[in-house]
């Protein structure tokens, strides 16, 4: 978990980027993958996640009881699997992007107009 901003209900999960001075560095791993969630109303994740598998699920597929008010306004339920464990995030949407940022945080600085090098996925 890279950052969460309560005032904007924004959550940023960021993968670790490899640097040239690290063991097993390769140019193929010299980037971050960002998962940006907006309008977040529920978070059930640990601070570190590994080998992610993420998908949007329906309410009927959620094994936990969740306050139905959290699902108002077309909110989406994202299920994240990490090391055989399942976690959930309820949010308005998700953007997955690839970039070579070292310190920039989109959710902390809306005026930077930062753009991902590549958008891998974005919900509608």
Secondary structure, DSSP 8 states (H G I E B T S, - for coil): --EEEGGGTEEEEE-----TTSTT--GGG-SEEEEEEES--EEE--S---S-EEEEE-GGG--S---GGGGTTT-EEEEEEETTEEEEEEESEEEEEEE--SS--TTT-GGG----SEEEEE--
